[in-house]
Amino acid sequence: MSTLGKSVRVMAACAAVVVAAGCGSDAVAGSPTAAPLGDAQFDPCSIPDEAIAAAGADPGTEQPDIFGVDLSEWNVCKWDSNSWYYLGVLSTTYSFDQVRDNPQSRAFQEVVVGTRDAVSYLDVNDPDLSDCDVAFSSSRGVLIVRVTTKVNEVSASPPCDVATRAANALDSYLPR
């Protein structure tokens, strides 16, 4: 796949997660909307540097958004792994059921993060199986740990395995 094609797919996947989960007050009748958590929503960029390093990423590469877009129902932070992938942590006010019911997601697998029940899943627009999300509930909404294969890289391990390991490394730093 070309660099442009992969970049467009990554942007589309990020947008699909946000759009398919619902878009707050502008949502179409019958589509899911987020329960407001206000200032209680978790900020993934507050995860300590040592935890990010333990999860396999470089804390000095922190990026606190998706392409500079303000997403009121989402807090996002991303780091470079200095390897074949990016590590992202997303916090949303959407329910776990809304994340599971997202039509842009597929291939759900039950996993465990610490003592929490979680699911790993793929994006329907990712035919290369190069990205994976691990989602689980917290008292402050849903948390998602994402592994995204870099453009022009090949995953050295299955992305869902890496995302699950990263989620477990971060678990004690994330809200219950």
C-alpha positions in Angstrom: 0.0 0.0 0.0 1.3 3.5 -0.8 2.3 5.9 1.9 -0.6 8.2 1.0 -3.0 5.3 1.0 -1.8 4.1 4.4 -2.0 7.7 5.8 -5.6 8.1 4.4 -6.5 4.8 5.9 -5.1 5.8 9.3 -7.0 9.1 9.2 -10.2 7.4 8.2 -9.9 4.8 10.9 -9.4 7.5 13.5 -12.4 9.4 12.2 -14.5 6.3 12.0 -13.9 5.5 15.7 -15.2 9.0 16.6 -18.1 9.1 14.1 -19.4 5.6 14.5 -19.5 5.9 18.2 -21.7 9.0 18.0 -21.1 12.7 17.9 -22.8 14.2 20.8 -25.6 16.8 20.2 -25.3 16.6 16.4 -26.1 12.9 16.4 -28.7 11.5 14.1 -31.9 10.3 15.8 -31.4 6.8 17.1 -27.6 6.9 17.1 -25.7 6.5 20.3 -24.7 9.6 22.2 -22.1 9.9 25.0 -23.0 10.3 28.6 -21.4 13.6 29.7 -18.6 13.1 32.2 -17.3 16.7 32.1 -14.0 17.2 33.8 -14.1 13.6 35.1 -13.0 12.3 31.7 -9.5 10.7 32.0 -6.6 12.5 30.3 -4.3 9.8 28.8 -1.4 12.3 28.5 -1.4 12.3 32.4 0.0 8.7 32.3 3.5 8.9 33.9 6.5 8.7 31.6 7.8 5.6 33.3 4.5 3.8 32.5 4.7 4.8 28.9 8.3 3.5 28.7 7.2 0.3 30.4 4.5 -0.1 27.7 7.1 0.1 25.0 6.8 3.7 23.8 9.0 6.8 24.1 7.4 9.4 26.5 9.3 12.2 24.7 7.2 11.7 21.6 3.8 12.5 23.2 1.1 13.9 20.9 -2.1 14.9 22.7 -4.7 14.8 19.9 -5.7 13.4 16.5 -4.4 15.7 13.8 -5.1 18.7 15.9 -8.9 18.1 16.0 -10.8 18.8 19.2 -13.0 15.8 20.0 -15.3 16.7 22.9 -16.2 13.1 23.8 -12.6 11.8 23.5 -9.2 12.5 25.1 -6.4 11.1 23.1 -2.6 10.8 23.5 -0.2 9.0 21.2 3.5 8.0 21.5 6.1 6.6 19.1 7.4 3.2 20.1 10.8 3.7 18.3 9.9 0.5 16.6 7.2 -0.4 14.0 4.2 1.0 15.7 2.6 4.0 17.5 1.0 3.5 20.9 -2.2 5.4 21.6 -4.5 5.7 24.6 -8.0 7.0 24.2 -10.5 7.9 26.9 -14.1 8.4 25.9 -17.4 9.1 27.5 -19.1 6.4 25.4 -20.2 3.2 27.1 -18.5 -0.1 26.6 -21.6 -1.4 24.8 -21.4 1.5 22.4 -17.8 0.8 21.6 -18.6 -2.9 21.1 -21.6 -2.0 18.9 -19.5 0.2 16.6 -20.1 -1.0 13.0 -16.5 0.0 12.1 -15.1 -2.6 14.4 -14.8 -6.4 13.9 -13.1 -9.6 15.1 -13.7 -9.0 18.8 -11.7 -11.2 21.1 -12.1 -11.4 24.9 -8.9 -10.4 26.7 -8.0 -9.5 30.3 -6.3 -6.2 31.3 -5.1 -6.6 34.9 -8.3 -7.8 36.6 -10.6 -6.2 34.0 -12.6 -7.8 31.3 -11.7 -6.3 27.9 -11.9 -6.9 24.2 -9.4 -6.5 21.4 -10.7 -5.7 18.0 -9.8 -4.6 14.5 -11.1 -1.8 12.2 -13.2 -3.0 9.2 -11.2 -0.6 7.0 -7.9 -2.3 7.9 -7.5 -5.2 5.5 -3.8 -5.5 6.4 -4.6 -6.2 10.0 -2.0 -3.6 10.9 -3.8 -1.9 13.8 -5.6 -3.1 17.0 -7.6 -1.6 19.8 -8.1 -3.0 23.3 -11.1 -1.5 25.1 -12.3 -1.8 28.7 -14.5 0.1 31.1 -13.5 2.4 33.9 -15.4 4.6 36.3 -14.6 7.5 34.0 -15.8 6.0 30.7 -14.1 3.6 28.3 -10.4 3.4 27.9 -8.8 2.2 24.6 -5.2 1.2 24.1 -4.4 1.3 20.4 -1.4 0.0 18.4 -1.1 1.4 14.9 1.5 0.1 12.5 3.6 3.0 11.1 3.5 3.8 7.4 6.0 1.7 5.4 6.5 -0.7 8.4 5.6 -4.3 8.9 4.4 -5.4 12.3 7.0 -7.6 14.0 4.3 -9.1 16.3 0.5 -9.3 16.0 -0.8 -5.8 16.8 -3.5 -7.2 19.2 -0.8 -9.0 21.2 1.2 -5.8 21.5 -1.9 -3.7 22.4 -2.9 -6.2 25.1 0.6 -6.2 26.6 0.7 -2.4 26.5 -2.7 -2.2 28.2 -1.5 -4.5 30.9 1.7 -2.5 31.4 -0.5 0.7 31.8 -3.3 -0.9 33.9 -2.2 0.3 37.3 -1.9 3.9 36.0 -5.4 3.9 34.5 -8.7 4.8 36.4 -10.6 1.8 37.7 
